[in-house]
Each structure stands twice: as structure tokens, then as C-alpha cells.
Amino acid sequence: MIIHELTVAECEGLLARSTVGRLACADDGQPYIVPISYAFDQAAGCLYGFSTLGRKIEWMRRNPKVCVAVDETADRFRWTSVVVTGRYEELGDDRDARESRQRLHQHFEQRQSWWLPATARLAAGEERETPVFYRIRIDQLSGRQTSRPA
Ligand SMILES: Cc1cc2nc3c(=O)[nH]c(=O)nc-3n(C[C@H](O)[C@H](O)[C@H](O)COP(=O)(O)OP(=O)(O)OC[C@H]3O[C@@H](n4cnc5c(N)ncnc54)[C@H](O)[C@@H]3O)c2cc1C
């Protein structure tokens, strides 16, 4: 098995094909990683996501430096993976953020079934929590892929 590096275009191809990644953030020296759904906006150079309030949002607000790993794994000899390092930015209500929110919605709406944790109804009687919409601005991309020797 040989492992080779992907070009930026190949990394972007995997980000565009996939919809789930592992988001890592850190606070006070402690890493934390969770699976998330995302949408890749190549033109804007970012990943979009949404979430309810919880540990990862609290931590990313304190430390916006994050890392996202995405992979396609057929078996342990055939896989492709991309690692993104970037910065967490919440999409508030200013004009730029509103445009990004629209793009986020367009990306997620193209999917047949999209994961809606952030808008899921809470237990009866409780108010629905407002989701947090965010983007991860991509600073750096790297990718690796296996291939079998001829
Ligand atoms: C395929 C997939 C896609 C997902 N997509 C999204 C998404 O787009 N947006 C989104 O907000 N969430 C998504 N989730 C759920 C996500 O992984 C988190 O469980 C959830 O967001 C809560 O994270 P939090 O930091 O707010 O945890 P909190 O509710 O604050 O809870 C923190 C505590 O719960 C534990 N915990 C949290 N999440 C997990 C987990 N997944 N597995 C094990 N322990 C956990 C932590 O270790 C910690 O002890 C997805 C999960 C899967 C499997």
C-alpha cells in the first residue's frame, strides 16, 4: 500500500462529496471532537454547519481555532482523508452573515435527508432552542489517499 498526498483540488473534491466530518476544538489544553454535518462552499472557502448550544459551541466561542477531518473509507487499505484547519465564525445578523446563512440554507436544502439536530423539538413543554449557524473559514487543507502498488 502506498500513501500519497492529494492536491488542493482533490481535497476540495472530497469535501464537496462528503457531508459528515469530525470537528475538533480545544479549550484550556483539552481537545474535544464530535461528528457533525457540514456543507462545503468552495467559492467562499468555508464549511457551513449548525448546532444547538452545548459544549462545542461554548468552546469554539472561547477558542475559534478548529480542525475538521473528513474521510472516505472502503477498507483499511483503501481510504482518502482530508484535514482542514480553520477558524470558527458564528453567523449573526449583519449583512455578510445573512448572505452566508442563505448560502448555508441553499447547500443543506439540496440534500434529500439532512440532519436536523439543531431544530429538533425538545421534550414536551420546553421551548425550541434557537440553532447556532456557523462557518469554518478554511486556512489550510491537506489530504492523503492510499493506492496499491501496480
Ligand atoms: C452523523 C452525525 C452527524 C451529526 N451532525 C450534527 C450537526 O450537524 N450539528 C450538531 O450540532 N450535532 C450533530 N451531531 C451530533 C454531535 O455529534 C453532538 O453529539 C451534538 O452536537 C452535541 O454536541 P455538544 O458539544 O453540544 O454536546 P453537549 O450536549 O454539550 O454534551 C457534552 C457531553 O456529551 C458528550 N457528547 C456530545 N456529543 C457526543 C457524541 N456525538 N458522542 C458521544 N458523546 C457525545 C461529550 O463527551 C460531553 O460529555 C451529529 C452526530 C452524528 C453521529
The ligand as an ORCA input file, in Angstrom:
! r2SCAN-3c Opt
* xyz 0 1
  C     -23.532     11.574     11.703
  C     -23.746     12.666     12.722
  C     -23.991     13.962     12.306
  C     -24.182     14.975     13.248
  N     -24.412     16.250     12.806
  C     -24.542     17.244     13.716
  C     -24.715     18.602     13.298
  O     -24.738     18.931     12.111
  N     -24.852     19.552     14.262
  C     -24.842     19.243     15.588
  O     -24.966     20.144     16.414
  N     -24.674     17.986     16.014
  C     -24.526     16.971     15.109
  N     -24.357     15.679     15.543
  C     -24.347     15.431     16.995
  C     -22.999     15.846     17.564
  O     -22.028     14.848     17.306
  C     -23.071     16.100     19.073
  O     -23.498     14.930     19.724
  C     -24.038     17.207     19.436
  O     -23.883     18.306     18.564
  C     -23.823     17.685     20.859
  O     -22.544     18.226     20.973
  P     -22.242     19.259     22.163
  O     -20.776     19.559     22.165
  O     -23.179     20.407     22.088
  O     -22.527     18.316     23.396
  P     -23.316     18.620     24.754
  O     -24.777     18.409     24.500
  O     -22.889     19.926     25.337
  O     -22.810     17.427     25.636
  C     -21.458     17.324     26.046
  C     -21.241     15.940     26.607
  O     -21.800     14.940     25.776
  C     -20.811     14.119     25.178
  N     -21.136     14.020     23.740
  C     -21.603     15.013     22.940
  N     -21.785     14.565     21.691
  C     -21.424     13.270     21.699
  C     -21.395     12.279     20.690
  N     -21.746     12.528     19.404
  N     -20.965     11.043     21.035
  C     -20.582     10.782     22.310
  N     -20.596     11.685     23.298
  C     -21.012     12.923     22.993
  C     -19.494     14.832     25.431
  O     -18.397     13.981     25.528
  C     -19.784     15.578     26.710
  O     -19.615     14.712     27.823
  C     -24.147     14.665     14.638
  C     -23.897     13.376     15.039
  C     -23.696     12.381     14.122
  C     -23.402     10.970     14.588
*
